[in-house]
Amino acid sequence: MTRHRLFHNSCFPLFLLLLLFTPCEYVRAHGVAHSFITEKAVLLQAAYSDGSPMSFAEVVVFSPLDSKVEHQNGRTDKNGRFAFLPDEQGEWSISVTDGMGHAFTRQIRIDNPTDPALPAPQNRNTAGTPIVIAGVVMGLLGIAYYLRARAYINPRK
């Protein structure tokens, strides 16, 4: 009779479901890899005529090879700065706009582009995968045992 109360009248199934979705420190939705370089980049600093920075302005960079499809896009930081690494020699076009009517487009000549070899990205989230698999298996086993015990205690006639 005690077994019947444990599985049928209590919150045990909800507890199992809660354990299944309990976050783990090492579990991530997707693995993330990264690498850093410390080579020279082109650094743009955009400011208004009064000297205040064009914070978070939209930046579009076009390479010398294709003036229609952008090579890179993004926003300036809070100090009005934006950086990119040119990979081709020639005339690069950079457009900056703040979305409120302030904008400029400038060309910059790159004679010696830096094309640094990036180190291999390091993935630090590999420990989470076995934990996720084990958690899913344990959760499914818990649900299966609960349903089995419930069917055993209350057989259909």
N, C-alpha and C positions, 0 to 999 in steps of 0.2 A: 504494500500500500504506500509505503514511503517513496518508493521508486516512481510510482504513478504520480504522486504530487510533485516530485522534483521536475519531471519532464512536462507535465500537463498543466498544472495550475500556477507554476512559478514564472518568473521572467528569464529562465534559463536560455530559451531560444534567442531572446533579445540580447542577452549577455554574450552568447556566441557570435551573433552578428556584430556586436560592438567590438569584440576582439578582432574580428576579421578586418574591420576598417580602422583599427587603431594605428595612428601614424608611427613610423619607425624612424629613427635618426638617419639611417643610411638609405632609406627608400626615396627614390626620386621618380618623377613621371617619365623623364627622359634623361639619358646620360648627357653630360656636358663635357666637352673637351676644350682646352684652351692652350695658347702659347703666347709668349711675349717676344717682341723684338725691340731693339734699342738703336735702330738705324736712323739716319736723318730723314725727316719727312718735310713736306711743304706745310707750313703753318700759316694760316690766314687769321688775321685779327680784324674784325669788323666793328666799326663804331659810328655813332652819329656825329654830326658836326660839333656838338657841344662836348664831345669826348666820352660820353656815356656809351657803354658797350651795347651792341645789337645782340642782346641775350636771346637765345633759342630761335634765331632766325633760320629760315630754310636755306640750305646750300645744295647746289647741283653742280657737279664737276663733269666736264666733257673731255674726252681724250683727243689727241690729234688725229687718231685713226677714224673716229666716228663722232661727228658733231650733232647727230640726231638722237642717239641712244646714250643716256647718261652712264658714265663710268662709275660714279659713286654719288650718293645723296645722303643727306643727314641734316643735322641742326648744329648751330654753334652752341657752345656751353654758356654758362651764366656770365662769363667774361667776354663773350663774343668771339671765341676762338674755335677754329676748325682745322683739322689736320688730315692729310691724305698722303699716300705713297705713290708717286707716279711710276709707271712701269714702262713708259715709252718716251722716246725723245721727240721733241716738237713743241708746238704751241697748244697749251692747255687752256680751256675756257672755264671760268668759275663764276657762277651767278649766285647772288645772295639777295634774299628778300625777306622782310619782316612781316609781310601780309597786311601792312597798313599803308602801303604806298611808298615806302622807303626801299630802294633796291639799287643794285649795281651789278655790272658784268665786267670782268677784267680777264685779260689773257696773261699767261705767264709762260715764259720760254724755259723749257727744261732741256739742258744740253747733256747732262750725265745722269740719267735716271738710276735710282737705286732699286734693284729687284732682289731684296734679301731672301735668302733661303730660310724659310720658317722652320723652326724645330718641329718635330712631330708632336701633334697635340697629345696632351696627357689626359687620359680619362681617369678620374678619381672616384667614379661612382660604381665600380664593378662589384663592390661588396654588397650592394643592395639587391642585386638580381637574385642570388640564392635565397636571401631572406624573403623576398616577395614570393618566390615560387613556393617556399616552405609554408608561408602564411596562407597562401591560397589553398594549398593541398590540405593543411590542417583545418581551415574553415570549411571546405567542402566535406571533409571526413566528419567534422562535428555536426554539420547539417544532416548528413546521411545517417549517422548514428541516432540523432534525435528522431528523424522520421521513422527509422526502424524500430526504435523503442516505443514510439507512439503507436505504430501499427501492431506491435506485439501486445501492448497493454489493452488497446481497444480494437480487437479484431472485428472486422465486418462480418456480419452474419448473413 
